[in-house]
Amino acid sequence: MNLPLFLLQQAPDPEQVREHIRTLSDPILRHGRDNISYIYTLDGFDWTIIVLYFTILALLAILGVYRVRMVYQFWRYRHIKPSPKQRFAESDLPPITVQLPLFNEMYVVERLVEAVSKLDYPRHLLEVQVLDDSTDETVKIAEAVVNKYKAEGLDIHYVHRTDRTGFKAGALEAGMKKAKGKLMAIFDADFLPRPDTLRKMVDYFADDRIGMVQMRWSHINANYSLLTRIQEVLLDGHFVVEQTSRNRTGAFFNFNGTAGMWRREAIEYSGGWQHDTLTEDTDLSFRAQLMGWKFVYLLDDDVPAELPVEVNAFKAQQRRWAKGLVQVGLKLMPRIWSHPELTFSQKLELFFRLFGNCGAMLMIVLSILHIPVLIVRFNQGLFHMLLFDTPLMIFATFSVVSFYGTAIYYRYPKEKWRFWLIPLAMAMGIGLIFSNTRAVLEALFGVQSSFVRTPKYNVESKKDNWLQAARKYRRKRGVLPYIELAFALYFVGAVAYAIRSNIYATIPFLLIFLLGYGYMAMMSFFQGGVRKLFNFFRRG
């Protein structure tokens, strides 16, 4: 053992001896000066942490490769835009039924019906169905607005169900039995179709093979708050990159439940609307494409919609989508894998699409591992961190940045400031982990749940107040915000450890986790508190 020079002296300084002992007893100080070694010996605990850590990173890296592949396909095929095989003569236009499914939409139903009444399509070929399953004042409001436009000559019908069997799918199915149209256009309550929306879709159905046309969602209140701005980034990633990439490479893509039009025959021949999953739109989409129907996605044509302004409503929406996709995967993957006409690439793409949300469970484990990994990786030294951790982190970051960056650049090429929203979008995705994991586990274990609506408050600009409207539709926040807060505090400790250990390269990644969990938790508590205060003063 090599002793320091001052210990070999005849009269060593006691203060120097104490300092040396303290350095040897503190692993942070002991390794702080020689943290470049690559000969550290791993023990059993180290090996367990390292194997688990890199296994999860490897699985998540596969999802990253899948995401980068979609980005590449988007840029490669972005100029190959769909066009109708031919256009209908005005005398040959098919009859269209516009379906408007509602459930307790008292604040937006009048706005919706007004927008639909302005659709540019021959009145004798246009039918509108207001499919209302509401249990509140929406019933009277919807019936009154239907009567108003019926008196003005619009062929509009009010269909009210007291039995919500099948939820939205059940309402669409019931409406189609009475519908006159050969084509079925669907708009949810929070959407505002422009006058030319039907005209932009209808000509594609001149091709008898086309079963569905989907338009991109845009957002009327994206600038309302930070929450809505980030939602826009997340949704644009799906609607700009994913849907375009899938459609233009021959892969299956799904109807998004609204802002689209179906051929009635495609619905009927594919088994109709079924309500054994929470994403009836995706279920029908894949069944129809398995039957041979072709779909068209219109990237450059959009229908504006209202984004949720409440974080708990946003989480509930994302949870419903995550659970529904896994349910569809469990239902259809055996049929997909055995389908003789699908390529392996198409089958693999569908697997990633339907089960991609299972990655949320891996992210929880990865979150828990962060502090143990910091300890183990620090003991191994800077060499191993540079060799293994840094490339994986850079790749993981690149896949997400390129995905959302592509969507931002395509939609807002001159607004470079929007790229600063990407780290916030990454954090928001992490903040959804617990909510989406719950959804995935419920789907895997067959836990049934009702269709949870996303409240709409007719919020279009910053001057609109959602709190008064929110009094009518209260949503319990549950225990998830407390779990999210606990993990935020956990990452406060991880950041503190990284700073104390001089592991500065990991801090940006730790901060994204901290921001994601912390933002979700604090927004849940804050909005809930503001709502209670507002109600208190209103009662006073």
N, C-alpha and C positions, 0 to 999 in steps of 0.2 A: 504494500500500500504506500503510495507516494504522499508524504506529509508535506504541507506547505512550509516554506522556509521559516516563517516566524515561530513554528512549533519546534524547530530544531535549534532555535536560539537558547542560550543558557537561561535567560530571564524573559520568557514570552509575555507579551502584554495581555492581561486577563480579558480586556475588552475585545481584543482580536480573537481570542479563543472562543469566547461566548458567541461572537458573530459567526465564526466558522461552524460551530455546533448548530446554531440556528439555521444556517444555510443547508447543512446536511439533513436536517430534520424536516425541512419544508420542500416538498417535491417541486413546487412552482419555482422556487429560487434555485434548487439544485439543478433543474433541467433548463432554466432560463438561459444559462450561458452556453450550454452545449446542445441546444435543440436543433441539431443538424445531423444527428446520428441515424444511421439506418441499420444498426445492429442490435436494437432493443429486442429483448426476448419476450415474446407474447406468452401470457399465462392463459388458463382456461377461460377466465372471465373476458379477457381481451379477445380471444378467438371467437367466443360466442357473439360478442358485440360486433366484431368486424364482419363475420360471416353473415349475420342477420342484416347488418347495415348495407353491405354491398349486394346482397340478394335483392333487397327492396329497391335499391338504386338501379339495379339491372332491369328489374321488371318495369320500373317507371321510365327507364331509358327506352324501352321498347315502345311505350306509349309516346315518348318524345320523337322517336323515329317515324312513327305513324303520323304525328302532327307535322313534322318537317316534310314528309312525303306529300301531304295535302297542300302545303304551301308551294312546293315545287310544281305540283300539277296545276294549281291555280294560275301561277305565272305563265306556265307553258300554254295553257288553253284559254287564257282570259279573252283573247280576241275571237275565239270561235263561238259566236253568239247564236242562239237558236232563232229561227225564223219560221213562220207558218209555211206548210207545204203549199197551201193556196189560201185565198181569202174568200169568205162568203160574199155572195152578192146580197144586197140589202133585202131582196125578196126571199132569200134562202136562209136567213139567219135562224138558228134554232131557238126554241123557247127556253128561257132560263128561270129557275126558281132560286131566289136569294133567301137563304136560311139564316136567321139571327137567333142563336140559342142564348137564353138569359137565365140567370138565377140571382135574384135580389140585386138588381142593377139600377136602383131608383135614381142614381145621380147621373147616369150616362145613357139611359135608354132613349131619351128624347133626342140627344145629340146623334146617336147612332141612326135612328129612323130618319131623321132629317137628312143626313148624309146619303143614305140609301135612296131617298126619294129624288135625289138629284142625279142619279145614275143615268148616263146617256145610253139608252137602249130603247128600242120601240116599245111603247107602253102595252101594246097588245101581245107582246112576246115576253113581258116581264111580270113575274109573280114574286111577292115578298111574303115570307112566313116569319112572324115573331113567335118563336118557340119558348114560351115562358113557363119555367118551373118554380117561380118565385113563391115565397111564403110571407112577404111583407108588402109595404105600400107600392112596390114595383108593379103589382097586379093592376091597380087602378090607373097608375101613370101610363103603363104600357098600353092598356086597353084604350085609354083616352087618346093617346097619340096615334094609335092605329086607326081609330074612328075618324080622327082629323084628316089624315092623308087619304083614307078611303073616300071621304066626302069630296076630296079634290081630284078623284079619278084614278088613284093608284090602286092596282090590284093587290091589296095587302090583307093578310088574315092574321088574327090573333088566336094562337093555339096554347091553351093553358092546361098543364097536367097537375093534378093533385098528388099523383103517385110518381116519385122521382126514380122509378126503376131504370137502371142503366145510366143515370145522370145525363151528361151531355150526349153520349152515344145514343141513349134511349130517346132523348128528345129529337135528335136528328133522324133516327129511324122512324119515329112516329110521324114526323113531318113529311118524310119522303113518301109515305103511304098515301098522303093526300096531295102530293105535289103534282103540278102539271108539266113542269119543265123536263127537257131531256138532259139539261146540264144543271148542276147544283152548285151555286156559289155560296160560300160560308164566311161569315164575318162575326167574330166575337164582339161582345158589348163594348170593349175598350178600343175598337178600331174605327177609323174614319175613311172609308173608301172614297177615292176621288171620282169625279163624274165619268172619266174615261176608263175606269178600272175594268169593267166587263168587256169593253171594246178591245183592250189590250190582250185579253186572254182568249176570247171566243174563237178567233180564226185558227188557233192551233188545233181545235177540234174538227177542223175540216179533214184532218188525217184520222182515219178510223182507228188507228192503233193508239192514239193518245187517250189516256185514261184520266190524267190530272195535270193541271197547271198551277204552279205555286209562285206567288210573288214575294219579294223580300219585305220583311218588316222594317219600317222606320219608326221614329219616335218623336211624338209631338212635345214631350216635356223632358227631353234629355238634359236640358240646361237648368232644370229645376234645383238640383242639389248635387253634391258629390256622389251620393248613392246612385242617382239616375245617370250621371255621366259614366260611372263605372259599369253600370248595367248595359249601357249602350255599347261600350267596348266589348264586353263579354258576348252580347248577342250578335254584334257585327262579326265577331270571329266565326260564329256558326253560320250566319246568313251570307256572309261574303266569301269566306274561304271554304268552309266545309261543304255547304250545299252546292256551290259552283263546282268545286273539285269533283264531287261525286257525280253530279249530273253530266258533266262534260267528259268524263272518262268512262262512262257506261256503267258505273256502280249504281246500286240502289240508293235513293234518297227518299226522305219521308215528307208527306204533307204535314204542315206545322199546325194543323187544327183550325186555321183561319187564314184569311187573305189568299184563298185559292179557289179553284173551280174543279169539280169532278164531272165526268161523264156518268150519268145515272147507271148505264149498263155495267160500267166498271165496278161500281159499288155492289150492284146486285149479283153479278157473276162471280165476285170474289168472296162472297159470303156475308155481305152487308155489314152494317155497323154492329160490332160486338163489344160487350161491356165487361169482359173478364180481366181487363187491364185498365190502368189509369191513363194510358196514352192510346186511346182508341184510334187516333189519327195515324200514329206510327204502325199500329197493328194492321189496320186496313191497307195502308200504303204498301207494306211488304207483302201482304197476301195478294194484292192486286198485281204487283210486279212479278211475283212468283207465277201468276197466271199468264204473264206475257204482256200486260199493259205497259205502255211507255209513258214516262213522265217528263215534264218540261219545267225548268226552273228559270225564272226571269230575274236575273240579278239587278238589272238596271231599271226595273219597274217596281215601285214600292207602294205599300199601304201604311199610312201612319197609324200609330197606336200609342196608348198611354202606358207608361212604365209605372210599376208600383213605387210609391214614395215611402212606404213603411218597410223597414228592414225585415220584420217578422213575416210580413206578407210575401216579400221577395224570397225569403228562405222557404216558406211553405210552397211557393210556386216551383222553386228549384227541386225541392224534395219530391213533389208530385212527378215531375219530369224524370228524375233519377229513378224513382221506384217503378214508374211505368215502363221505362226502357228495359229494365232488367226483367220485368214481368213478360214483356213481349219476347225477349231473348229466350227465356225459359219455355215459352209457348211455341216459338217458331224455329229455334235453332235446329232441332232434329230434322224438320222438314227442309230447312235451308241446306244443311250438310248433305242430305241425301238427294238433293235436286240434281238431276242429270245434266241440265243445261247451264248451270252456273259454273264459272271457272273457280279455281282455288282462290285466286285473288279476290273475287267478288265475295266468296264465303268468308274469307279472313276479314275483309273490310266490314262486313255485317257483324262479325263477332266483336270487333273493336267498337263499332258503333253502339251495339246493344249492351255490352258488358264493360265499357270503358269507365263507368262510374264506380266499379268495384275498386278502382285505384284509390278511392277515398279511404278505404280501410287500411291500405298500406301507408297512406300519409299519416294516419294517426300513430301507427307504430314508429314511423320515421320521426315524428315529432317527439315522442317519448325518448327515443334513442339519442337525441341531440347532445344532451349533457354527458352521458356515458361515452359517446363517440368523441366528444371534445377531449375528455380525459385520456382515452386510449390513444387517439391520434396524436395528442400532444406528447405523450410518453414515447411514441414511436419516432417523433422528430419531424422536422420540416421537410426532410427528403421525401418521406412517404406521402405527406400532404400534397406536395407539389406533383408527385408522380401519379397519384390516384384521385385524390379528392378534387383538386382544381379542374382537371379536364371534365369530370362528371358534372360538376356544378356549372361549368361554362356551357356544356352541351344542354343541360336541363334548362338553363336560362335562355339559350339561343332558340330552342324549339318554341318556347312560349313567346319570346319577344318577336320572332319572325312571324308567328301565327297572328298575334294581335296587331303587330306593326303593319303587316300586309293589309289587314282590314282597314286600319286607320289611313294608311297611305292611299288606298284605292278610293275611299270615300271623301277624305279631306286632304288632298295632296298639298295644299298650300298652308295648312294649319299645323305646323311642326310642333307646336306646344302640346298637342294631344298625345304625343309619344310619352310625355311624362305621366300619363294615366296608366301606362302598361304595368309598372311596378305595383300600382294600386289595384289593378285588375288581378295581378298575380296574388296579391295579399287577400283580395276578396274571395278568390277561388279557394285559398287555404282556409279562410274563415267559414266556408260552406262545408268543410270536411265532416264535421260531426253530424250536421243535418242530413247530408247526403249518405253518410254511412248508415244512419238509422233507416233511411229509405231503402238502401240496398239490402240490409239485413231483413227488413220486413218482407221484401220481395222474395229473397232466397228461402225464407222460412214460411212463406205462404200466409203472412199476416194480412188480413183484409182490412181495408180502410176506405172511407167514403171519398168522393171527389171534393177536395177542398178548393173552393173558389178563391181567386185572387181579387181582393176588394179594389174597386175603381171609384175614385172620388171626383172625377171631372177636373183634374188638376192639369192645367196646360202651361201655366207660367208661374213665376215666382210670387205674383200677387194673389194666387189662389191659395186658400187655407184648407188643408185637408183635415184639420183637427175636428172641426164641427161635423164634417161628414163621417169621420171615423167613430164618432160616438155611437153611431147606429150599428156598426159592425166591429165588435170588440174581438180581439184575438189574444188568447193567452200565450205568454212567451215561454212557459214551461221551464224545464231545468237546463236546457241547452246553453243559455247565456251564462249560467254559473260555471258550467264546464269550460266554456270558451274563455271566461275570465281567469279560471284556474290555469289554463294553458298559457294565457298571456303572461301571467305572473311567472310561470315556469320559464318562459323565454326571456323574461327580465333577468332571471338568474343565469340563464345560458349566456346572455350578452355580457353580464358582469364577469362571469368566469373567463370568457374569451378575452375581455379587456385585461383582466388580471394576469392572464397567461400569455399575453402578447400574441394571441392568435387573431390578428386583425383581419385576415382574409375572409374569415367565416362570418364576420359581423354583418355585412349587408344581407346575407341570406337569412341569418337569424332575425334580423329586423323585419324582414318580409313576413315571417311567421308571427312575430310579435304584433305587427301592425294588423295582420289579418284577424287573428283571434281577438285582439284588443278592440278593434273597430266593431266587429260583429257584436261583442258583448256590450260594449259601452253604448252603441246605438240602440240596442234592445232595451237597456235600462233607461237611457235618456228619453227615447220616444215614448216609452211606457210612462215615465215620470211626467213628461210634458202633457201627455194625454190626461193623466189623473188631475194635474193642476188645472188644466183647461176645464175639465168637467166640474171640478170643485167650484171654480169661480163662476161658471155658467149657472150652477145650482144656486150659488149665493146671490 
